[in-house]
Amino acid sequence: MLYYSHGSAHLDLSSDDLRAGLREVFQKIGQVSRVLAIPPDITRYHSRAGELTRMVWDYYGDKLTDILPALGTHKPMTEVEIEKMFGSVPRHLFRVHNWRKDLTTLGIVPASYVNEVSEGAVNYPWPAEVNRLLVEGGHDLIISIGQVVPHEVVGMANHNKNIFIGTGGSEGINKSHFQGAAYGMERIMGRADTPVRRVLNYASDHFAGNLPLLYVLTVVAADEDGRLKTRGLFIGDGYECFEKAAELSLELNFALVEKPLGKVVVYLDPEEFKSTWLGNKAIYRTRMAVADGGELIILAPGLREFGEDEEIDRLIRKYGYFGTDQVLLLTEKNEDLTRNLSAAAHLIHGSSDGRFEITYCPGRLTRDEIEGAGFKYASIDDMEKKYNPQLLRDGRNTLPDGEEVFFISNPALGLWACKERFF
């Protein structure tokens, strides 16, 4: 059922608007006694999910018994991050998702179905795993909160991805990521109907019927001056809320350029991007826009590691970002990659497959570390002087020396492509 649908390219939803939308839906739902909220973590700070979670707390009070950030494979949120994102929400409500241990399996999507929807790219069963709190917590309302935006694994982020991936387990996360990578990022990004989404929907339809799920979805986009505006709020317990949010997100979060870009400069906010695991959004969100032989420069002052998980960090350092064919070959021959297919998928996501150069400018990783992973290295201090993120505007810029660059201040908010590669 679609409980609430309000969105357009011209809206600018205020806090009062969001609160009114939630209140209208909660009144329709009626009395509940025990509520679980599942927002994203700090890496989706701009989703307005932190604010919406506070509003859930304001409405339900003590009936909100648990808040489970959908970490997926990310590190647990710190106290500073919780404070920044959720403000006054009581700390005792927050739970930490352990993607390796805190799990229950709802069912298994057959290998035949996974193989069929991925057009033969992979052939394995997929476990629909979720954090056991969703099943054992005794909640009569589970509110999944987040932003719909183009995504490299599933096409458009959120909805049941927040459940099966955000609170999912290692096998499900690994296999879904690898399915998307093997099928091809450029066939997935910016599309609502993808092989991975079909697997998630199969799991929802066949195994999650007893979960009292409610999806609260935002669409956020920057205006012409780079200021973030909330353009849509869609709430429901089925697929229609996602479909409407995805349609609006594609309109607003997808930038189509007329011709391939020769030089792209991407800035990674140091509070949001501390690893290449997250920071490589700069690569896969722009790969359909960068010209063959072009250059992508990533300004990453907060970069201090490769993986959010120690084992994945080790695998990235060991194998590096050297292209799809190399990763697929390594995965066949090396058990540690076979056991960690999400890491293998990530290594595919983080390469240009030799089409263009990638120059990382990290805050706390060395030249040897960056070059050992397959990237070019440049000093963050030198490159921020040349490409000052405080002076550049999103989109095309001409520097004083005549150099032309395309600047992106936050790759998490969109998808960029030239017409010849998207259609």
Helices and strands as residue ranges (DSSP letters): E 2-7, H 15-29, E 35-38, G 42-47, H 49-60, G 61-63, E 64-67, H 79-86, G 91-93, E 103-109, H 111-117, E 126-131, H 133-136, E 141-147, E 150-151, E 155-156, H 161-164, H 170-183, G 185-187, H 195-207, E 213-222, E 228-236, H 240-252, E 254-257, E 261-267, H 276-279, H 281-284, E 290-300, H 310-319, H 324-333, H 335-338, H 341-349, E 357-362, H 367-372, E 376-377, H 380-386, E 395-398, E 404-408, G 411-413, E 415-418, H 419-422
